[in-house]
Amino acid sequence: MADDPAAASRSTMRRNILTLVLSLLALDALAIGGYYWLRIGLAPERTQFLYMVTWTAVTFIVLIPQLRRIRRARYGAGRR
């Protein structure tokens, strides 16, 4: 059973999912902390909007490569 490729794939997928969740939690903690530290809530509406857009963009930049790794672990390296 130690040579089971499906078990290795599940293990890789679990590790990638854990990395994804922890990365997003850390990113959100930084973004929320920055929101209060920089007092974005008191800033003009344009600044609040730009902060939200930046936060969303960085989230996607972190999210997309990790989702690709999870898909690769699930379906194999042959599928893009």
C-alpha positions in Angstrom: 0.0 0.0 0.0 2.9 2.3 0.5 3.4 2.3 -3.3 -0.2 3.3 -4.0 -0.1 6.3 -6.4 -3.6 7.3 -5.5 -2.6 7.6 -1.8 0.3 9.8 -2.8 -1.9 11.9 -4.9 -4.5 12.4 -2.1 -1.7 13.3 0.3 -0.3 15.9 -2.2 -3.8 17.3 -2.7 -4.5 17.5 1.0 -1.2 19.3 1.6 -2.0 21.8 -1.3 -5.4 22.4 0.1 -4.0 23.1 3.6 -1.4 25.5 2.0 -4.2 27.3 0.1 -6.4 27.7 3.3 -3.5 28.9 5.4 -2.2 31.3 2.7 -5.7 32.9 2.4 -6.1 33.1 6.1 -2.7 34.8 6.4 -3.5 37.2 3.5 -6.8 38.1 4.9 -5.3 38.7 8.4 -2.7 41.0 6.8 -5.4 42.8 4.7 -7.7 43.3 7.7 -4.9 44.4 9.9 -3.7 46.8 7.3 -7.3 48.1 6.9 -7.4 49.1 10.6 -3.7 50.1 10.9 -4.0 52.4 7.9 -7.5 53.6 9.0 -8.9 52.9 5.5 -12.4 53.1 7.0 -11.9 56.8 7.6 -10.3 57.4 4.2 -12.1 58.8 1.2 -14.3 56.4 -0.7 -11.9 56.2 -3.6 -9.1 55.0 -1.3 -11.4 52.4 0.2 -12.3 51.2 -3.2 -8.7 51.0 -4.3 -7.8 49.1 -1.2 -10.6 46.6 -1.9 -9.6 46.1 -5.5 -5.9 45.6 -4.5 -7.0 43.1 -1.8 -9.1 41.2 -4.3 -6.3 41.2 -6.9 -3.7 39.9 -4.5 -6.2 37.2 -3.4 -6.5 36.0 -7.0 -2.8 36.1 -7.5 -2.4 33.8 -4.5 -5.4 31.7 -5.2 -5.0 30.7 -8.9 -1.6 29.0 -8.8 -2.6 27.0 -5.7 -5.8 25.9 -7.3 -3.8 24.8 -10.3 -1.6 22.7 -8.1 -4.6 21.1 -6.5 -6.1 20.3 -9.9 -2.8 18.8 -11.0 -2.6 16.6 -7.9 -6.2 15.5 -8.5 -6.2 14.8 -12.2 -2.5 14.3 -12.9 0.1 16.4 -14.7 -1.2 15.6 -18.2 -4.2 17.9 -17.9 -3.7 21.7 -17.9 
